[in-house]
Amino acid sequence: MGGKKSFTYLLEAFVTRYKIPIAVISAVVILGFPQVVTDQYLMTIVVKIGAYIMLALGLNILTGYTGLVSLGHAGFVAIGAYAASLLSVRLGMSFFPAMICGMVVAGFVGLLLGLPTLRLSGTYLSIVTLGFGEIVKMVAMNWDPVTNGTLGVKNIPKPALFGFKLTIANSGLYYLMVVLLLIITLFCIAVVKSRTGRAFLAIKTDEMAGTMMGINVTYYKILAFVLSSCICAVAGAFYATLIGYIDPNTFTFDVSTLILSIVILGGMGTIRGMFLGSAVLIAFPEVSRSLMDYRFVVYGLILVLMMRFRPQGILGWKSQMPYKLSKEVSRQLEAGDADSQSRTAG
């Protein structure tokens, strides 16, 4: 264990020390990737991985940081995808306003779902969210005048920016995925480092203790549902325009299981883990076509092994670096030390 700790410490220290060069190199690789890889199939897989990173980041706020396990997040993905797609196909609305509308609708549904689940936790909450996911699927399947039922929504238009259509062929969807993923990642980092993120972690650690400390548990639980649902809706709208066609079977329980598997595998309560978990679990079926019929058996086996031998996930280690004080606090400490030394000298 000591060796592992020292390795993670050295790795984190290295990244912290050279974070600017690493960021520059990463930006160059990301921006230049479409220039090197011209295969559209491979590009589609990479864009799909990016979409699932967004979904995992959304669920991670609810499960990884707040400790509320959801088995029905495919429902929020479906709401975002259907709302954006229907507005684009039937009303001719462009992708970005339609995506925002889908995010608002999903956020409102997340608010409604969060209200009755305030007194639930653990298995009971998981069952409620599982039922929610199935209800959304059944509504999409039977509300023919709106959702077109089992026929689904076809010919979903690609996003366009200043008259330029974004597709896989011209790498437009890839760069759109990068921008959306960057915005969502920065937003999640800001939430985690804020007072809201500390409240989420307090609720996850001990809800009763959080209440005793004055944390409004009701408010923060509902907020976690709303934020999580909005992020998943954005990813759902993007995924719908990526594949160009959606139907109720696009958003089954398997999707919820896959998103949860990514969060657990990568490391619950981490941002970095969502990137690795998505890359592993989305790329896995593509490199092992012979196991496609057994992929969920493999996912289940991975989850069991992870929960048994590494429950924190692959990248779910705690930081061993010293806590970095803000500049204001550092100045106050330095001023206090100077004042103490002057009094001692006097």
C-alpha positions in Angstrom: 0.0 0.0 0.0 2.8 2.4 0.8 4.3 1.9 -2.7 0.9 2.7 -4.3 0.5 5.8 -2.1 3.9 7.1 -3.0 3.2 6.5 -6.7 0.0 8.4 -6.7 1.7 11.2 -4.7 4.5 11.4 -7.2 2.0 11.3 -10.1 -0.1 14.0 -8.6 2.9 16.1 -7.7 4.2 15.8 -11.3 0.9 16.8 -12.8 0.6 19.7 -10.4 4.1 20.9 -11.1 3.9 20.7 -14.9 0.2 21.3 -15.3 0.6 24.2 -17.8 2.8 22.1 -20.3 0.5 19.1 -19.8 -2.5 21.3 -20.6 -0.8 22.8 -23.7 0.2 19.3 -25.0 -3.3 17.9 -24.3 -4.9 20.9 -26.1 -2.7 20.3 -29.1 -3.5 16.6 -29.2 -7.2 17.2 -28.9 -7.4 19.9 -31.5 -5.1 18.0 -33.9 -6.8 14.6 -33.5 -9.1 15.0 -36.5 -6.2 15.9 -38.7 -4.4 12.7 -37.8 -7.4 10.3 -37.6 -9.5 10.4 -40.8 -11.5 7.2 -40.3 -15.1 8.2 -39.7 -16.0 5.1 -37.8 -13.2 5.7 -35.3 -14.1 9.3 -35.1 -17.7 8.3 -34.3 -16.5 6.1 -31.5 -14.4 8.9 -30.0 -17.4 11.3 -30.1 -19.6 8.6 -28.5 -17.0 8.2 -25.7 -17.2 12.0 -25.2 -21.0 11.8 -24.9 -20.8 9.1 -22.3 -18.2 11.1 -20.4 -20.8 13.9 -20.1 -23.4 11.4 -18.9 -21.1 10.0 -16.3 -20.2 13.5 -15.1 -23.9 14.2 -14.7 -24.6 11.0 -12.7 -21.4 11.5 -10.7 -22.8 14.6 -9.2 -25.7 12.7 -7.8 -24.1 9.3 -7.0 -20.4 10.1 -6.6 -20.6 13.3 -4.6 -24.1 13.2 -3.0 -24.3 9.5 -2.5 -27.7 9.0 -4.1 -27.7 6.0 -6.4 -29.9 6.3 -9.5 -30.8 3.3 -11.8 -33.0 5.4 -14.1 -30.8 8.1 -15.5 -31.6 6.9 -19.0 -34.9 8.7 -18.4 -33.2 12.1 -18.2 -31.1 11.2 -21.3 -34.4 10.4 -23.1 -36.1 13.6 -22.0 -33.2 15.7 -23.3 -32.9 13.7 -26.5 -36.7 13.7 -27.3 -37.3 17.3 -26.4 -34.4 18.6 -28.5 -35.1 16.3 -31.4 -38.8 17.0 -31.6 -38.2 20.7 -31.5 -35.7 20.4 -34.3 -37.7 18.1 -36.5 -41.2 19.5 -36.0 -40.6 23.1 -35.3 -37.4 23.7 -37.2 -35.6 25.0 -34.1 -31.8 25.0 -34.3 -29.8 22.6 -32.2 -28.6 24.9 -29.5 -31.9 26.5 -28.5 -33.5 23.0 -28.7 -30.7 21.6 -26.4 -31.3 24.3 -23.8 -35.1 23.6 -23.9 -34.4 19.9 -23.4 -32.1 20.8 -20.5 -34.8 23.0 -18.9 -37.5 20.2 -19.3 -35.2 17.6 -17.8 -34.3 19.9 -14.9 -37.9 20.4 -14.1 -38.6 16.7 -14.2 -35.5 16.2 -12.0 -37.0 18.7 -9.5 -40.3 16.7 -9.5 -38.5 13.4 -9.0 -36.3 14.8 -6.2 -39.3 15.9 -4.1 -40.8 12.5 -3.3 -37.4 10.8 -2.9 -36.3 13.1 0.0 -37.2 10.5 2.6 -35.7 7.6 0.6 -32.2 6.3 0.4 -30.3 3.2 -0.6 -32.2 0.4 -2.2 -35.6 2.3 -2.0 -34.3 5.3 -3.9 -32.7 3.0 -6.5 -36.0 1.3 -7.1 -37.8 4.6 -7.4 -35.3 5.9 -10.0 -35.5 2.5 -11.8 -39.2 2.9 -12.1 -38.8 6.5 -13.3 -36.6 5.3 -16.1 -39.1 2.7 -17.2 -42.0 5.2 -17.0 -40.2 7.6 -19.3 -39.6 4.8 -21.8 -43.3 3.7 -21.7 -44.4 7.3 -22.2 -42.1 7.6 -25.2 -43.5 4.3 -26.6 -47.2 5.1 -26.2 -47.5 8.9 -26.6 -47.8 8.5 -30.4 -49.0 12.1 -31.3 -45.9 13.6 -29.7 -43.1 11.0 -29.7 -44.2 9.0 -32.8 -44.3 5.9 -30.6 -42.2 2.9 -31.5 -41.4 4.4 -34.9 -39.2 7.0 -33.1 -37.9 10.3 -34.4 -36.1 10.1 -37.7 -33.9 12.5 -39.7 -32.7 14.5 -36.7 -30.8 17.4 -38.2 -27.2 18.0 -37.5 -26.2 21.2 -35.6 -25.3 24.2 -37.6 -23.1 27.2 -36.7 -23.2 30.3 -38.8 -24.6 28.2 -41.7 -21.9 25.6 -41.4 -23.3 22.1 -40.7 -21.4 20.1 -38.1 -20.9 16.4 -39.0 -18.5 13.6 -38.4 -17.1 13.9 -41.9 -16.0 17.5 -41.4 -15.1 16.9 -37.7 -17.7 19.5 -36.6 -19.4 17.1 -34.2 -16.0 16.2 -32.7 -15.2 19.8 -31.9 -18.7 20.4 -30.6 -18.3 17.4 -28.3 -15.0 18.9 -27.1 -16.6 22.3 -26.3 -19.6 20.8 -24.5 -17.4 18.4 -22.6 -15.0 21.2 -21.6 -17.9 23.4 -20.4 -19.5 20.5 -18.4 -16.2 19.5 -16.9 -15.3 23.0 -15.8 -18.8 23.4 -14.4 -18.5 20.2 -12.4 -15.1 21.2 -11.0 -16.6 24.6 -10.0 -19.5 22.9 -8.2 -17.2 20.4 -6.4 -14.9 23.2 -5.2 -17.8 25.4 -4.1 -19.9 25.5 -0.9 -22.4 23.4 -2.8 -19.9 20.6 -3.5 -18.9 20.5 0.2 -22.5 20.2 1.1 -23.0 17.3 -1.3 -20.0 15.5 0.2 -21.3 16.1 3.7 -24.6 14.6 2.8 -22.9 11.6 1.3 -20.7 11.1 4.3 -23.4 11.5 7.0 -26.7 13.0 6.3 -27.6 13.4 10.0 -24.4 15.1 10.8 -24.8 17.4 7.8 -28.3 18.4 9.2 -26.8 19.0 12.6 -24.2 21.3 11.0 -27.0 23.4 9.5 -26.9 22.1 5.9 -30.3 22.2 4.2 -30.3 18.6 3.1 -33.7 18.9 1.3 -32.4 21.8 -0.8 -29.1 20.2 -1.8 -30.6 16.8 -2.6 -33.1 18.4 -5.0 -30.3 20.5 -6.4 -28.2 17.4 -7.0 -31.1 15.9 -9.0 -31.6 19.0 -11.0 -28.0 19.5 -11.9 -27.5 15.9 -12.8 -30.6 15.8 -15.0 -29.6 18.9 -16.8 -26.2 17.6 -17.7 -27.6 14.3 -18.8 -30.1 16.1 -21.0 -27.4 18.1 -22.7 -25.6 14.8 -23.5 -28.8 13.2 -24.6 -29.6 16.0 -27.1 -26.0 15.7 -28.4 -26.2 11.9 -28.7 -29.5 12.2 -30.6 -28.1 14.5 -33.2 -25.0 12.3 -33.4 -26.9 9.1 -34.4 -29.7 10.9 -36.2 -32.5 8.6 -35.0 -34.0 7.8 -31.6 -36.8 5.5 -30.4 -37.8 4.2 -26.9 -35.4 1.3 -27.2 -32.5 3.7 -27.4 -32.9 4.6 -23.7 -33.4 1.3 -21.9 -32.2 0.1 -18.5 -29.0 -1.0 -20.1 -28.1 2.6 -20.7 -28.6 3.4 -17.0 -26.5 0.4 -16.1 -23.7 1.4 -18.4 -23.6 5.0 -17.1 -23.5 3.7 -13.5 -20.8 1.2 -14.5 -18.6 4.0 -15.9 -19.0 6.0 -12.6 -18.0 3.0 -10.5 -15.2 1.8 -12.7 -13.6 5.2 -13.1 -14.0 6.2 -9.5 -17.0 7.7 -7.8 -16.5 11.2 -6.6 -13.8 12.0 -9.1 -13.7 14.0 -12.4 -10.8 12.2 -13.9 -12.4 8.8 -13.4 -15.3 9.6 -15.7 -12.9 10.0 -18.6 -11.1 6.6 -18.1 -14.3 4.7 -17.3 -16.0 5.9 -20.4 -13.0 5.2 -22.6 -12.8 1.6 -21.2 -16.5 0.6 -21.3 -17.4 2.3 -24.6 -14.3 1.1 -26.5 -14.6 -2.4 -25.0 -17.5 -3.6 -27.2 -15.8 -2.2 -30.3 -12.5 -4.1 -29.8 -14.3 -7.3 -28.7 -17.1 -7.9 -31.2 -17.2 -11.6 -30.4 -18.3 -10.8 -26.8 -21.2 -8.4 -27.8 -23.9 -10.8 -26.6 -22.1 -11.1 -23.2 -21.0 -7.5 -22.7 -23.4 -6.9 -19.8 -22.3 -10.1 -18.1 -18.7 -8.7 -18.4 -19.9 -5.3 -17.1 -21.5 -7.1 -14.1 -18.3 -9.1 -13.4 -16.2 -5.9 -13.6 -18.5 -4.2 -11.1 -18.4 -7.1 -8.7 -14.6 -7.3 -8.9 -14.3 -3.5 -8.5 -16.5 -3.4 -5.4 -14.6 -6.3 -3.9 -11.0 -5.4 -4.6 -11.1 -1.6 -5.4 -14.3 0.0 -4.4 -12.9 3.5 -4.9 -12.5 2.8 -8.6 -9.4 2.8 -10.8 -8.7 6.5 -10.4 -10.6 7.0 -7.2 -7.7 7.7 -4.8 -7.7 10.6 -2.4 -5.2 13.4 -2.9 -2.1 13.1 -0.7 -0.9 16.6 -1.7 -0.8 19.3 1.0 -3.9 21.4 1.0 -3.2 24.6 -1.0 -4.3 27.7 0.8 -5.8 30.6 -1.1 -3.8 33.8 -1.6 -6.0 35.7 0.8 -5.5 33.2 3.6 -1.7 33.0 2.9 -1.5 36.8 3.2 -3.4 36.7 6.5 -1.1 34.1 7.9 2.0 36.0 6.8 0.6 39.2 8.4 -0.1 37.3 11.6 3.4 35.9 11.7 4.9 39.3 11.1 2.8 40.8 13.8 3.8 38.0 16.2 7.5 38.5 15.5 7.2 42.3 16.0 5.6 41.8 19.4 8.2 39.2 20.4 11.0 41.7 19.4 9.3 44.5 21.3 
